[in-house]
Amino acid sequence: MSKKFSSALVLLLLVCLLGGSFLPVVSGQTGATRTAQNAAILSTAEAILKETSELRELSILREVKSGAQSRSEIEQVIIKNLDSDTTPAEMYAAEIVLKAFGLAPPDFAYRSFLIKLLSEQVAGYYDPKARQFYLADWIELDGQKPVMAHELTHALQDQHFNLRRFEKWPNGDSDAELAARALIEGDATLAMTHYLTRHPMVALAFMRSSQDTPSEQFEKAPRAVRESLMFPYAEGSNWAAEVHDRGGWDMVSKAFKKLPQSTEQILHPEKYFAYERPVKVTLPNFRRALGPRWKRIDNDVSGEWGYYLVLDEYLKDAKWSKQAAAGWGGDRFVIYEGPRKSGVFLAQMTVWDTAADAQEFFDAYTRRTLKRLGDPSAVQSDTSKAEVRRNEWKDSAGPGAIELRGSRVVILEGVPAKTNVNELLKMIWQQPQSRTR
């Protein structure tokens, strides 16, 4: 949903979503024990790196250092990366985005929860800055060879494609960032799958160890957080498999130069092959209408995946939600916060491939809003103009409206009491927009 949201979720390059043996934490570990453990990891990693290099068809350009870290050490890495990669303002904005879209409860504390979630789920990670692979020291080594194959694929990616270039993604296009993350993780997950296919007994050990994976924090996570955390691995591996089927590992490697530009291209690989570019959407500065004390706190792209999450949070019908989000052509949303945090205003402009796609999204979003408000009489339709469809509603957060014109849909939520909805809509529709896909 936002750059802060998506990048923080893929902070470490492997979260144990596909399994992991989480054994009791080894306490009181001596220096000799740690040294022996690191030596075992290094020896195993060397062998797996060589095999992964062969499987992935990427040569080894330099040695990859390997080691173990305790749960507390990994937690400190998570905190350090959060603090270095995201400012407090960005973290706050990510939390507000989730709440404004109705994807998290009002009392949800994003940063503290994210730390607990990642500390629970991380089995190992590759650090592009240190060029080193780390495995959690409470995990049985024999059951974690697939994790090592995944992470060492990241090391090979880094050597050939420079993963650090993905660390500072431009603000305001996190849908494209999530697509790039899906390339990185999908590639590594597909390589791990090939490794598992070659070693069926390792696969069985991996599956057995996965049964002990703790999931308390993962189960507590808001659905949008949980599913966006899984997206680069699950959808990314499906996409990488399609690319591999078409052009082998060479085509997967070339994707690091010709990046997927949207989650739409990940969800529909044929749109990547056609390189169907997203429409660039712009929104006006609303401070003139809202008042000078209103502050813009986020400005980003939801993308097809984001709108699927927004719709299905309330529709609870994955097939319908996916169908309504498909046909996405481009979008932009902006969030403003009132003085002394007195309110949150959300404006969205969406562009669809056809008028029929726009109509389908308009209907689905209206239905989603009814579900969210829980009041069938809250939404009123305005049919005064034949070429325009508009629905309006009243909410404790402020009035809202959704308007359809051709292949574009505009949405306003949390409109301040003294602000005119018609004026806001006029500002958006008069904003110059790209006309090409």
VOBAPA-342368 format. One line per 10 residues: number of its first residue (from 1); for each residue x, y, z of C-alpha. Coordinates in steps of 0.25 Angstrom, whole numbers, plus 5000, padded with zeros to 4 digits. Layout:
REM residues N
NUM) X,Y,Z ~ ...
//
This chain:
REM residues 437
1) 5000,5000,5000 ~ 5011,5009,5002 ~ 5026,5009,5001 ~ 5029,5009,5016 ~ 5019,4997,5017 ~ 5024,4989,5006 ~ 5039,4991,5008 ~ 5039,4989,5023 ~ 5031,4976,5021 ~ 5042,4970,5012
11) 5053,4976,5021 ~ 5061,4963,5022 ~ 5062,4955,5010 ~ 5056,4942,5015 ~ 5045,4941,5025 ~ 5041,4927,5028 ~ 5028,4926,5021 ~ 5031,4913,5014 ~ 5035,4906,5026 ~ 5046,4906,5036
21) 5050,4898,5048 ~ 5049,4906,5060 ~ 5055,4898,5072 ~ 5056,4904,5086 ~ 5066,4915,5087 ~ 5080,4910,5091 ~ 5083,4917,5104 ~ 5097,4919,5110 ~ 5104,4916,5097 ~ 5119,4916,5100
31) 5129,4922,5090 ~ 5134,4909,5086 ~ 5120,4904,5083 ~ 5117,4916,5074 ~ 5131,4915,5067 ~ 5127,4900,5064 ~ 5114,4904,5059 ~ 5119,4915,5050 ~ 5129,4905,5044 ~ 5118,4895,5041
41) 5109,4906,5035 ~ 5121,4911,5027 ~ 5125,4897,5022 ~ 5110,4894,5018 ~ 5108,4907,5012 ~ 5120,4906,5003 ~ 5115,4893,4997 ~ 5101,4898,4995 ~ 5106,4911,4989 ~ 5113,4903,4979
51) 5101,4894,4976 ~ 5092,4906,4975 ~ 5101,4913,4966 ~ 5100,4901,4956 ~ 5085,4901,4958 ~ 5082,4916,4956 ~ 5093,4917,4945 ~ 5100,4928,4952 ~ 5115,4927,4954 ~ 5121,4930,4968
61) 5129,4943,4967 ~ 5134,4944,4981 ~ 5133,4936,4994 ~ 5120,4938,5003 ~ 5123,4938,5018 ~ 5113,4931,5027 ~ 5110,4930,5041 ~ 5100,4928,5052 ~ 5092,4939,5060 ~ 5084,4938,5073
71) 5069,4942,5074 ~ 5073,4955,5081 ~ 5084,4958,5071 ~ 5074,4956,5059 ~ 5064,4965,5066 ~ 5075,4976,5068 ~ 5078,4975,5053 ~ 5063,4976,5050 ~ 5062,4989,5059 ~ 5075,4994,5053
81) 5070,4993,5039 ~ 5056,4999,5042 ~ 5063,5011,5048 ~ 5073,5013,5037 ~ 5063,5010,5025 ~ 5050,5017,5030 ~ 5049,5030,5038 ~ 5039,5031,5049 ~ 5030,5040,5040 ~ 5030,5029,5029
91) 5027,5018,5039 ~ 5015,5026,5045 ~ 5010,5029,5031 ~ 5010,5014,5028 ~ 5002,5011,5040 ~ 4992,5022,5036 ~ 4991,5017,5022 ~ 4987,5003,5028 ~ 4976,5009,5037 ~ 4971,5019,5026
101) 4968,5008,5016 ~ 4962,5000,5028 ~ 4973,4989,5027 ~ 4977,4990,5042 ~ 4969,4993,5055 ~ 4970,5007,5061 ~ 4979,5003,5072 ~ 4989,4996,5063 ~ 5004,4999,5066 ~ 5011,4996,5053
111) 5026,4997,5057 ~ 5026,4989,5070 ~ 5017,4978,5064 ~ 5026,4978,5051 ~ 5038,4975,5060 ~ 5031,4964,5068 ~ 5026,4958,5055 ~ 5039,4958,5048 ~ 5047,4953,5060 ~ 5037,4941,5061
121) 5038,4938,5046 ~ 5052,4940,5041 ~ 5060,4927,5039 ~ 5072,4933,5032 ~ 5076,4945,5023 ~ 5086,4950,5014 ~ 5091,4964,5016 ~ 5096,4971,5004 ~ 5103,4982,5012 ~ 5112,4972,5019
131) 5111,4961,5007 ~ 5109,4951,5018 ~ 5098,4940,5020 ~ 5093,4938,5034 ~ 5085,4926,5040 ~ 5077,4926,5053 ~ 5085,4918,5063 ~ 5073,4911,5069 ~ 5070,4904,5056 ~ 5075,4890,5053
141) 5085,4891,5041 ~ 5081,4879,5034 ~ 5067,4883,5032 ~ 5071,4897,5027 ~ 5078,4894,5015 ~ 5066,4899,5006 ~ 5067,4912,5014 ~ 5082,4913,5011 ~ 5079,4910,4996 ~ 5069,4922,4996
151) 5078,4931,5003 ~ 5090,4928,4995 ~ 5083,4930,4982 ~ 5081,4944,4988 ~ 5096,4945,4989 ~ 5098,4941,4975 ~ 5088,4951,4971 ~ 5095,4962,4978 ~ 5108,4958,4972 ~ 5102,4959,4958
161) 5091,4969,4959 ~ 5095,4978,4971 ~ 5083,4976,4981 ~ 5087,4989,4988 ~ 5081,4997,4977 ~ 5067,4993,4982 ~ 5070,4998,4996 ~ 5066,5013,4993 ~ 5054,5012,4984 ~ 5048,5025,4979
171) 5036,5030,4988 ~ 5022,5029,4983 ~ 5023,5016,4974 ~ 5023,5005,4984 ~ 5014,4996,4975 ~ 5026,4996,4966 ~ 5035,4993,4978 ~ 5027,4981,4982 ~ 5028,4976,4968 ~ 5043,4977,4968
181) 5043,4970,4982 ~ 5035,4959,4976 ~ 5045,4957,4965 ~ 5056,4956,4975 ~ 5049,4946,4985 ~ 5042,4939,4973 ~ 5055,4936,4967 ~ 5061,4931,4980 ~ 5049,4923,4983 ~ 5049,4916,4970
191) 5063,4913,4971 ~ 5060,4907,4985 ~ 5049,4898,4979 ~ 5059,4893,4968 ~ 5068,4889,4980 ~ 5057,4882,4987 ~ 5054,4874,4975 ~ 5068,4870,4974 ~ 5068,4865,4988 ~ 5055,4858,4992
201) 5060,4854,5006 ~ 5064,4868,5009 ~ 5050,4872,5005 ~ 5044,4862,5015 ~ 5053,4867,5026 ~ 5049,4881,5023 ~ 5034,4878,5023 ~ 5036,4871,5036 ~ 5043,4883,5042 ~ 5033,4892,5037
211) 5022,4886,5046 ~ 5029,4892,5058 ~ 5029,4907,5053 ~ 5023,4916,5063 ~ 5012,4926,5057 ~ 5006,4934,5068 ~ 5010,4947,5063 ~ 5008,4943,5048 ~ 4993,4939,5052 ~ 4991,4952,5060
221) 4996,4961,5048 ~ 4985,4968,5040 ~ 4982,4961,5028 ~ 4988,4972,5018 ~ 5001,4971,5026 ~ 5001,4956,5026 ~ 4998,4954,5011 ~ 5007,4966,5006 ~ 5018,4959,5014 ~ 5015,4946,5006
231) 5013,4953,4993 ~ 5028,4953,4988 ~ 5030,4939,4991 ~ 5017,4932,4987 ~ 5013,4941,4975 ~ 5027,4944,4972 ~ 5031,4929,4970 ~ 5019,4927,4961 ~ 5023,4939,4953 ~ 5038,4934,4952
241) 5033,4920,4948 ~ 5025,4926,4936 ~ 5037,4934,4932 ~ 5046,4922,4934 ~ 5037,4913,4925 ~ 5038,4924,4914 ~ 5052,4927,4914 ~ 5060,4919,4925 ~ 5069,4925,4935 ~ 5075,4934,4925
251) 5061,4941,4924 ~ 5060,4942,4939 ~ 5073,4948,4940 ~ 5070,4958,4929 ~ 5058,4963,4937 ~ 5068,4969,4947 ~ 5070,4979,4935 ~ 5056,4979,4930 ~ 5049,4980,4944 ~ 5034,4977,4945
261) 5027,4990,4947 ~ 5015,4987,4955 ~ 5008,4976,4963 ~ 4999,4975,4951 ~ 5011,4969,4943 ~ 5014,4959,4954 ~ 5000,4954,4955 ~ 4998,4954,4940 ~ 5012,4950,4934 ~ 5006,4952,4920
271) 5006,4967,4923 ~ 5020,4966,4927 ~ 5024,4959,4914 ~ 5016,4970,4907 ~ 5022,4980,4916 ~ 5009,4987,4918 ~ 5013,5000,4926 ~ 5004,5006,4937 ~ 4998,5019,4935 ~ 5004,5030,4943
281) 4993,5037,4951 ~ 4995,5051,4958 ~ 4986,5057,4969 ~ 4985,5072,4972 ~ 4990,5079,4985 ~ 4978,5079,4994 ~ 4983,5088,5004 ~ 4975,5100,4998 ~ 4962,5093,5000 ~ 4965,5086,5013
291) 4972,5097,5020 ~ 4987,5101,5022 ~ 4988,5093,5035 ~ 4985,5080,5028 ~ 4998,5072,5025 ~ 5000,5062,5014 ~ 5006,5050,5020 ~ 5006,5040,5009 ~ 5005,5040,4993 ~ 5006,5026,4987
301) 5001,5015,4977 ~ 4992,5004,4982 ~ 4993,4995,4970 ~ 4985,4983,4966 ~ 4990,4975,4978 ~ 4987,4987,4988 ~ 4973,4988,4982 ~ 4970,4973,4984 ~ 4974,4974,4998 ~ 4965,4987,5000
311) 4953,4980,4994 ~ 4954,4966,5000 ~ 4957,4971,5014 ~ 4942,4974,5014 ~ 4936,4966,5002 ~ 4942,4953,5007 ~ 4940,4947,4993 ~ 4954,4945,4987 ~ 4949,4942,4973 ~ 4941,4954,4972
321) 4951,4963,4979 ~ 4962,4959,4969 ~ 4953,4960,4957 ~ 4949,4974,4961 ~ 4964,4978,4963 ~ 4968,4972,4950 ~ 4968,4982,4938 ~ 4975,4992,4947 ~ 4983,5002,4938 ~ 4988,5012,4949
331) 4985,5019,4961 ~ 4990,5029,4972 ~ 4985,5032,4986 ~ 4988,5043,4995 ~ 4986,5044,5010 ~ 4985,5057,5018 ~ 4984,5058,5033 ~ 4977,5069,5040 ~ 4983,5079,5051 ~ 4986,5072,5064
341) 4982,5059,5057 ~ 4968,5063,5057 ~ 4965,5055,5044 ~ 4970,5047,5032 ~ 4966,5050,5018 ~ 4968,5040,5007 ~ 4967,5043,4992 ~ 4969,5033,4981 ~ 4969,5033,4966 ~ 4969,5020,4958
351) 4970,5017,4943 ~ 4965,5004,4937 ~ 4967,4997,4924 ~ 4953,4999,4920 ~ 4940,5005,4924 ~ 4934,4992,4928 ~ 4946,4989,4937 ~ 4944,5003,4943 ~ 4929,5000,4945 ~ 4933,4987,4952
361) 4942,4993,4961 ~ 4932,5004,4964 ~ 4922,4994,4968 ~ 4931,4986,4977 ~ 4937,4998,4984 ~ 4923,5003,4987 ~ 4919,4989,4992 ~ 4932,4988,5001 ~ 4929,5002,5007 ~ 4915,4997,5010
371) 4921,4985,5017 ~ 4931,4994,5025 ~ 4920,5004,5029 ~ 4911,4993,5033 ~ 4899,5001,5029 ~ 4891,4998,5016 ~ 4885,5012,5017 ~ 4898,5019,5018 ~ 4901,5020,5003 ~ 4893,5029,4994
381) 4893,5029,4979 ~ 4893,5042,4970 ~ 4888,5040,4956 ~ 4886,5054,4952 ~ 4896,5053,4941 ~ 4895,5042,4931 ~ 4910,5041,4928 ~ 4914,5041,4942 ~ 4911,5031,4953 ~ 4913,5035,4968
391) 4911,5029,4981 ~ 4912,5037,4994 ~ 4912,5033,5009 ~ 4913,5038,5023 ~ 4923,5032,5033 ~ 4928,5036,5047 ~ 4941,5040,5040 ~ 4934,5049,5030 ~ 4926,5049,5017 ~ 4931,5040,5006
401) 4928,5039,4991 ~ 4932,5030,4979 ~ 4930,5035,4965 ~ 4931,5028,4951 ~ 4934,5035,4938 ~ 4938,5026,4926 ~ 4950,5017,4930 ~ 4954,5025,4943 ~ 4948,5025,4957 ~ 4951,5035,4968
411) 4949,5032,4983 ~ 4949,5042,4994 ~ 4948,5038,5009 ~ 4948,5045,5022 ~ 4945,5059,5016 ~ 4945,5070,5026 ~ 4932,5075,5031 ~ 4934,5089,5025 ~ 4940,5084,5012 ~ 4931,5083,4999
421) 4931,5069,4993 ~ 4928,5075,4979 ~ 4940,5085,4980 ~ 4949,5073,4983 ~ 4944,5065,4972 ~ 4945,5076,4962 ~ 4960,5079,4966 ~ 4963,5064,4963 ~ 4956,5063,4950 ~ 4962,5076,4945
431) 4976,5071,4948 ~ 4984,5068,4935 ~ 4986,5053,4933 ~ 4993,5043,4924 ~ 4984,5038,4913 ~ 4993,5026,4909 ~ 4994,5012,4915
//
